[in-house]
Amino acid sequence: MKIIPNNIFSILNYVLNKFCPFILIAVLSFLKMGFESFEPYVIIGLVFFIYNFSYKVGYAVAICEERGFLDKDD
């Protein structure tokens, strides 16, 4: 029996957590509404915007807390 290294599971976990929500939202949107309507494309665009924007906001809050612009939550 071949033992799979632990880092393979870490990589698999990262890939599934990173891409599966996007794929699942896209598949469900297109299956329900079809490729002809514009709603699935808008939904996918908004999902990417939310993902990108929330990361940047979290990073900005961390920088502001580090530099003393905001009070840290205790």
MOPAC internal coordinates of N, CA, C and O (Angstrom, degrees):
PM7 1SCF
backbone

  N    0.0000 0     0.00 0     0.00 0    0    0    0
  C    1.4487 1     0.00 0     0.00 0    1    0    0
  C    1.5217 1   109.41 1     0.00 0    2    1    0
  O    1.2310 1   120.96 1   -49.81 1    3    2    1
  N    1.3084 1   115.76 1   130.19 1    3    2    1
  C    1.4484 1   121.58 1  -178.75 1    5    3    2
  C    1.5344 1   109.71 1   -88.75 1    6    5    3
  O    1.2310 1   120.48 1   -48.55 1    7    6    5
  N    1.3089 1   116.69 1   131.45 1    7    6    5
  C    1.4638 1   121.19 1   179.94 1    9    7    6
  C    1.5322 1   108.76 1   -92.21 1   10    9    7
  O    1.2310 1   120.74 1   -50.91 1   11   10    9
  N    1.3181 1   116.19 1   129.09 1   11   10    9
  C    1.4588 1   121.95 1   179.98 1   13   11   10
  C    1.5262 1   108.35 1   -85.25 1   14   13   11
  O    1.2310 1   120.07 1   -50.05 1   15   14   13
  N    1.3411 1   117.48 1   129.95 1   15   14   13
  C    1.4732 1   119.63 1   179.67 1   17   15   14
  C    1.5267 1   111.38 1   -61.21 1   18   17   15
  O    1.2310 1   121.23 1   -28.05 1   19   18   17
  N    1.3133 1   115.25 1   151.95 1   19   18   17
  C    1.4585 1   122.00 1  -177.15 1   21   19   18
  C    1.5232 1   112.37 1   -66.24 1   22   21   19
  O    1.2310 1   120.31 1   149.59 1   23   22   21
  N    1.3469 1   117.02 1   -30.41 1   23   22   21
  C    1.4587 1   119.17 1  -178.46 1   25   23   22
  C    1.5300 1   112.01 1   -69.13 1   26   25   23
  O    1.2310 1   119.72 1   157.31 1   27   26   25
  N    1.3252 1   118.15 1   -22.69 1   27   26   25
  C    1.4620 1   120.85 1   175.92 1   29   27   26
  C    1.5289 1   109.40 1   -64.59 1   30   29   27
  O    1.2310 1   120.29 1   138.69 1   31   30   29
  N    1.3261 1   117.04 1   -41.31 1   31   30   29
  C    1.4562 1   120.60 1   178.25 1   33   31   30
  C    1.5221 1   111.29 1   -67.55 1   34   33   31
  O    1.2310 1   120.22 1   145.11 1   35   34   33
  N    1.3122 1   117.18 1   -34.89 1   35   34   33
  C    1.4598 1   120.56 1   176.58 1   37   35   34
  C    1.5258 1   110.83 1   -64.65 1   38   37   35
  O    1.2310 1   120.75 1   136.75 1   39   38   37
  N    1.3103 1   116.17 1   -43.25 1   39   38   37
  C    1.4685 1   120.68 1   178.79 1   41   39   38
  C    1.5226 1   110.20 1   -66.09 1   42   41   39
  O    1.2310 1   120.19 1   135.95 1   43   42   41
  N    1.3193 1   117.25 1   -44.05 1   43   42   41
  C    1.4563 1   121.32 1   178.69 1   45   43   42
  C    1.5266 1   111.04 1   -61.99 1   46   45   43
  O    1.2310 1   120.06 1   137.09 1   47   46   45
  N    1.3220 1   117.49 1   -42.91 1   47   46   45
  C    1.4537 1   121.96 1   178.13 1   49   47   46
  C    1.5206 1   111.27 1   -61.41 1   50   49   47
  O    1.2310 1   120.26 1   136.21 1   51   50   49
  N    1.3300 1   117.10 1   -43.79 1   51   50   49
  C    1.4629 1   121.26 1   178.70 1   53   51   50
  C    1.5325 1   110.94 1   -62.80 1   54   53   51
  O    1.2310 1   120.36 1   133.07 1   55   54   53
  N    1.3236 1   116.91 1   -46.93 1   55   54   53
  C    1.4642 1   120.79 1  -178.00 1   57   55   54
  C    1.5270 1   111.04 1   -63.51 1   58   57   55
  O    1.2310 1   120.14 1   137.03 1   59   58   57
  N    1.3279 1   117.34 1   -42.97 1   59   58   57
  C    1.4615 1   119.93 1   179.77 1   61   59   58
  C    1.5249 1   111.72 1   -66.48 1   62   61   59
  O    1.2310 1   119.90 1   138.90 1   63   62   61
  N    1.3190 1   117.79 1   -41.10 1   63   62   61
  C    1.4596 1   120.63 1   178.99 1   65   63   62
  C    1.5236 1   112.15 1   -70.40 1   66   65   63
  O    1.2310 1   120.11 1   150.39 1   67   66   65
  N    1.3081 1   117.39 1   -29.61 1   67   66   65
  C    1.4597 1   121.39 1  -177.92 1   69   67   66
  C    1.5318 1   111.97 1   -79.24 1   70   69   67
  O    1.2310 1   119.86 1   136.63 1   71   70   69
  N    1.3333 1   117.88 1   -43.37 1   71   70   69
  C    1.4543 1   120.60 1  -169.11 1   73   71   70
  C    1.5227 1   115.32 1  -108.43 1   74   73   71
  O    1.2310 1   119.35 1   155.03 1   75   74   73
  N    1.3141 1   118.85 1   -24.97 1   75   74   73
  C    1.4680 1   120.39 1  -176.72 1   77   75   74
  C    1.5327 1   113.84 1   -61.81 1   78   77   75
  O    1.2310 1   118.95 1   139.50 1   79   78   77
  N    1.3360 1   119.60 1   -40.50 1   79   78   77
  C    1.4686 1   116.83 1   177.61 1   81   79   78
  C    1.5301 1   112.65 1   -60.74 1   82   81   79
  O    1.2310 1   120.10 1   138.88 1   83   82   81
  N    1.3374 1   117.42 1   -41.12 1   83   82   81
  C    1.4615 1   120.42 1   178.77 1   85   83   82
  C    1.5219 1   111.12 1   -63.84 1   86   85   83
  O    1.2310 1   120.71 1   134.60 1   87   86   85
  N    1.3131 1   116.24 1   -45.40 1   87   86   85
  C    1.4682 1   120.48 1  -179.17 1   89   87   86
  C    1.5139 1   110.68 1   -64.27 1   90   89   87
  O    1.2310 1   120.38 1   135.99 1   91   90   89
  N    1.3299 1   116.89 1   -44.01 1   91   90   89
  C    1.4629 1   120.97 1  -179.44 1   93   91   90
  C    1.5269 1   111.56 1   -63.72 1   94   93   91
  O    1.2310 1   119.76 1   136.00 1   95   94   93
  N    1.3215 1   118.06 1   -44.00 1   95   94   93
  C    1.4632 1   121.32 1   178.44 1   97   95   94
  C    1.5250 1   110.23 1   -63.25 1   98   97   95
  O    1.2310 1   120.12 1   137.62 1   99   98   97
  N    1.3261 1   117.38 1   -42.38 1   99   98   97
  C    1.4640 1   120.66 1   179.83 1  101   99   98
  C    1.5182 1   111.43 1   -64.39 1  102  101   99
  O    1.2310 1   120.37 1   133.19 1  103  102  101
  N    1.3269 1   116.90 1   -46.81 1  103  102  101
  C    1.4675 1   120.36 1  -178.48 1  105  103  102
  C    1.5239 1   110.76 1   -62.60 1  106  105  103
  O    1.2310 1   120.45 1   132.94 1  107  106  105
  N    1.3323 1   116.74 1   -47.06 1  107  106  105
  C    1.4647 1   119.45 1  -179.61 1  109  107  106
  C    1.5259 1   112.13 1   -64.55 1  110  109  107
  O    1.2310 1   120.29 1   140.60 1  111  110  109
  N    1.3288 1   117.05 1   -39.40 1  111  110  109
  C    1.4697 1   120.28 1   179.39 1  113  111  110
  C    1.5231 1   111.34 1   -64.46 1  114  113  111
  O    1.2310 1   120.68 1   132.91 1  115  114  113
  N    1.3320 1   116.30 1   -47.09 1  115  114  113
  C    1.4589 1   119.02 1  -177.92 1  117  115  114
  C    1.5185 1   112.50 1   -71.34 1  118  117  115
  O    1.2310 1   119.99 1   146.33 1  119  118  117
  N    1.3282 1   117.63 1   -33.67 1  119  118  117
  C    1.4672 1   119.13 1   177.42 1  121  119  118
  C    1.5247 1   111.34 1   -67.31 1  122  121  119
  O    1.2310 1   120.59 1   141.50 1  123  122  121
  N    1.3080 1   116.48 1   -38.50 1  123  122  121
  C    1.4671 1   120.22 1  -176.85 1  125  123  122
  C    1.5327 1   112.05 1   -78.55 1  126  125  123
  O    1.2310 1   120.24 1   138.41 1  127  126  125
  N    1.3358 1   117.15 1   -41.59 1  127  126  125
  C    1.4634 1   120.32 1  -172.85 1  129  127  126
  C    1.5182 1   114.06 1  -106.04 1  130  129  127
  O    1.2310 1   119.53 1   162.47 1  131  130  129
  N    1.3156 1   118.50 1   -17.53 1  131  130  129
  C    1.4594 1   121.45 1   179.18 1  133  131  130
  C    1.5187 1   112.72 1    87.11 1  134  133  131
  O    1.2310 1   121.39 1   -11.88 1  135  134  133
  N    1.3357 1   114.94 1   168.12 1  135  134  133
  C    1.4596 1   120.92 1  -178.72 1  137  135  134
  C    1.5252 1   112.23 1   -82.20 1  138  137  135
  O    1.2310 1   120.12 1   164.31 1  139  138  137
  N    1.3211 1   117.37 1   -15.69 1  139  138  137
  C    1.4645 1   120.52 1  -175.50 1  141  139  138
  C    1.5229 1   113.20 1   -79.53 1  142  141  139
  O    1.2310 1   119.95 1   150.87 1  143  142  141
  N    1.3189 1   117.69 1   -29.13 1  143  142  141
  C    1.4651 1   120.34 1  -178.09 1  145  143  142
  C    1.5283 1   110.28 1   -84.28 1  146  145  143
  O    1.2310 1   121.13 1   -22.42 1  147  146  145
  N    1.3106 1   115.44 1   157.58 1  147  146  145
  C    1.4606 1   120.43 1  -176.24 1  149  147  146
  C    1.5286 1   112.89 1   -87.46 1  150  149  147
  O    1.2310 1   119.46 1   164.98 1  151  150  149
  N    1.3228 1   118.64 1   -15.02 1  151  150  149
  C    1.4553 1   121.30 1  -174.71 1  153  151  150
  C    1.5330 1   114.06 1   -60.05 1  154  153  151
  O    1.2310 1   118.97 1   135.68 1  155  154  153
  N    1.3455 1   119.56 1   -44.32 1  155  154  153
  C    1.4703 1   117.60 1   179.60 1  157  155  154
  C    1.5300 1   113.18 1   -60.73 1  158  157  155
  O    1.2310 1   120.56 1   143.88 1  159  158  157
  N    1.3304 1   116.54 1   -36.12 1  159  158  157
  C    1.4553 1   119.87 1   179.61 1  161  159  158
  C    1.5275 1   110.97 1   -67.70 1  162  161  159
  O    1.2310 1   120.63 1   141.50 1  163  162  161
  N    1.3253 1   116.40 1   -38.50 1  163  162  161
  C    1.4635 1   120.69 1   177.01 1  165  163  162
  C    1.5272 1   109.81 1   -66.08 1  166  165  163
  O    1.2310 1   120.36 1   137.55 1  167  166  165
  N    1.3149 1   116.91 1   -42.45 1  167  166  165
  C    1.4711 1   121.19 1  -179.98 1  169  167  166
  C    1.5180 1   110.25 1   -61.87 1  170  169  167
  O    1.2310 1   120.05 1   134.04 1  171  170  169
  N    1.3219 1   117.52 1   -45.96 1  171  170  169
  C    1.4700 1   121.32 1   179.93 1  173  171  170
  C    1.5255 1   109.78 1   -62.62 1  174  173  171
  O    1.2310 1   120.11 1   136.32 1  175  174  173
  N    1.3237 1   117.40 1   -43.68 1  175  174  173
  C    1.4620 1   120.57 1   178.42 1  177  175  174
  C    1.5194 1   112.01 1   -61.32 1  178  177  175
  O    1.2310 1   120.39 1   137.55 1  179  178  177
  N    1.3229 1   116.86 1   -42.45 1  179  178  177
  C    1.4618 1   120.06 1   178.93 1  181  179  178
  C    1.5327 1   111.88 1   -67.43 1  182  181  179
  O    1.2310 1   120.26 1   144.23 1  183  182  181
  N    1.3124 1   117.10 1   -35.77 1  183  182  181
  C    1.4672 1   120.09 1   177.32 1  185  183  182
  C    1.5275 1   110.39 1   -63.01 1  186  185  183
  O    1.2310 1   119.97 1   135.48 1  187  186  185
  N    1.3301 1   117.67 1   -44.52 1  187  186  185
  C    1.4624 1   120.35 1   177.85 1  189  187  186
  C    1.5242 1   110.95 1   -64.90 1  190  189  187
  O    1.2310 1   120.08 1   141.18 1  191  190  189
  N    1.3306 1   117.44 1   -38.82 1  191  190  189
  C    1.4577 1   120.91 1   177.80 1  193  191  190
  C    1.5251 1   110.78 1   -63.13 1  194  193  191
  O    1.2310 1   120.14 1   134.09 1  195  194  193
  N    1.3310 1   117.33 1   -45.91 1  195  194  193
  C    1.4625 1   121.36 1   179.96 1  197  195  194
  C    1.5237 1   110.34 1   -62.10 1  198  197  195
  O    1.2310 1   120.21 1   136.71 1  199  198  197
  N    1.3142 1   117.21 1   -43.29 1  199  198  197
  C    1.4613 1   121.15 1  -179.64 1  201  199  198
  C    1.5224 1   111.09 1   -61.27 1  202  201  199
  O    1.2310 1   120.68 1   132.33 1  203  202  201
  N    1.3142 1   116.30 1   -47.67 1  203  202  201
  C    1.4568 1   121.35 1  -178.17 1  205  203  202
  C    1.5282 1   111.13 1   -68.79 1  206  205  203
  O    1.2310 1   119.94 1   135.99 1  207  206  205
  N    1.3252 1   117.72 1   -44.01 1  207  206  205
  C    1.4555 1   122.17 1  -176.35 1  209  207  206
  C    1.5224 1   111.21 1   -68.60 1  210  209  207
  O    1.2310 1   119.51 1   139.58 1  211  210  209
  N    1.3273 1   118.53 1   -40.42 1  211  210  209
  C    1.4655 1   120.38 1  -178.31 1  213  211  210
  C    1.5264 1   110.86 1   -66.27 1  214  213  211
  O    1.2310 1   119.92 1   145.17 1  215  214  213
  N    1.3251 1   117.76 1   -34.83 1  215  214  213
  C    1.4649 1   120.10 1   176.40 1  217  215  214
  C    1.5216 1   110.05 1   -64.77 1  218  217  215
  O    1.2310 1   120.32 1   134.76 1  219  218  217
  N    1.3218 1   116.99 1   -45.24 1  219  218  217
  C    1.4623 1   120.39 1  -178.51 1  221  219  218
  C    1.5273 1   111.61 1   -65.87 1  222  221  219
  O    1.2310 1   120.12 1   142.36 1  223  222  221
  N    1.3280 1   117.37 1   -37.64 1  223  222  221
  C    1.4640 1   120.54 1   178.26 1  225  223  222
  C    1.5208 1   110.16 1   -66.64 1  226  225  223
  O    1.2310 1   120.00 1   136.61 1  227  226  225
  N    1.3151 1   117.61 1   -43.39 1  227  226  225
  C    1.4594 1   120.79 1   177.86 1  229  227  226
  C    1.5141 1   112.12 1   -61.87 1  230  229  227
  O    1.2310 1   120.58 1   139.97 1  231  230  229
  N    1.3139 1   116.50 1   -40.03 1  231  230  229
  C    1.4642 1   120.80 1   177.75 1  233  231  230
  C    1.5249 1   110.45 1   -65.52 1  234  233  231
  O    1.2310 1   120.12 1   137.15 1  235  234  233
  N    1.3275 1   117.38 1   -42.85 1  235  234  233
  C    1.4591 1   121.02 1  -179.97 1  237  235  234
  C    1.5304 1   111.15 1   -64.40 1  238  237  235
  O    1.2310 1   119.84 1   139.37 1  239  238  237
  N    1.3184 1   117.91 1   -40.63 1  239  238  237
  C    1.4586 1   121.36 1   178.27 1  241  239  238
  C    1.5292 1   110.23 1   -63.68 1  242  241  239
  O    1.2310 1   120.31 1   138.36 1  243  242  241
  N    1.3215 1   117.02 1   -41.64 1  243  242  241
  C    1.4682 1   120.18 1   178.55 1  245  243  242
  C    1.5210 1   111.13 1   -62.62 1  246  245  243
  O    1.2310 1   119.93 1   138.36 1  247  246  245
  N    1.3227 1   117.73 1   -41.64 1  247  246  245
  C    1.4665 1   121.16 1   178.20 1  249  247  246
  C    1.5256 1   110.58 1   -64.95 1  250  249  247
  O    1.2310 1   120.24 1   136.46 1  251  250  249
  N    1.3280 1   117.15 1   -43.54 1  251  250  249
  C    1.4696 1   120.39 1   179.67 1  253  251  250
  C    1.5237 1   111.60 1   -64.24 1  254  253  251
  O    1.2310 1   119.87 1   140.77 1  255  254  253
  N    1.3231 1   117.85 1   -39.23 1  255  254  253
  C    1.4599 1   120.54 1   177.63 1  257  255  254
  C    1.5235 1   110.95 1   -67.48 1  258  257  255
  O    1.2310 1   120.45 1   142.17 1  259  258  257
  N    1.3255 1   116.74 1   -37.83 1  259  258  257
  C    1.4645 1   120.41 1   179.93 1  261  259  258
  C    1.5197 1   111.29 1   -65.16 1  262  261  259
  O    1.2310 1   120.29 1   141.94 1  263  262  261
  N    1.3161 1   117.05 1   -38.06 1  263  262  261
  C    1.4643 1   121.25 1  -176.61 1  265  263  262
  C    1.5205 1   113.17 1   -89.84 1  266  265  263
  O    1.2310 1   120.18 1  -179.52 1  267  266  265
  N    1.3246 1   117.26 1     0.48 1  267  266  265
  C    1.4530 1   120.67 1   174.20 1  269  267  266
  C    1.5082 1   115.50 1    87.41 1  270  269  267
  O    1.2310 1   119.61 1  -167.12 1  271  270  269
  N    1.3217 1   118.35 1    12.88 1  271  270  269
  C    1.4596 1   120.39 1   178.23 1  273  271  270
  C    1.5178 1   111.85 1   -76.90 1  274  273  271
  O    1.2310 1   120.21 1   152.43 1  275  274  273
  N    1.3168 1   117.20 1   -27.57 1  275  274  273
  C    1.4569 1   123.01 1   179.71 1  277  275  274
  C    1.5221 1   109.44 1  -124.07 1  278  277  275
  O    1.2310 1   120.62 1   -29.49 1  279  278  277
  N    1.3134 1   116.43 1   150.51 1  279  278  277
  C    1.4554 1   120.34 1   174.57 1  281  279  278
  C    1.5174 1   109.02 1   -76.99 1  282  281  279
  O    1.2310 1   120.74 1   -40.76 1  283  282  281
  N    1.3224 1   116.18 1   139.24 1  283  282  281
  C    1.4590 1   120.49 1   176.56 1  285  283  282
  C    1.5180 1   108.81 1   -77.81 1  286  285  283
  O    1.2310 1   120.74 1   -38.67 1  287  286  285
  N    1.3440 1   116.19 1   141.33 1  287  286  285
  C    1.4534 1   120.47 1   176.14 1  289  287  286
  C    1.5218 1   109.48 1   -73.11 1  290  289  287
  O    1.2310 1   120.63 1   -49.77 1  291  290  289
  N    1.3197 1   116.39 1   130.23 1  291  290  289
  C    1.4640 1   120.32 1   178.82 1  293  291  290
  C    1.4796 1   111.22 1  -103.43 1  294  293  291
  O    1.2310 1   120.10 1   180.00 1  295  294  293

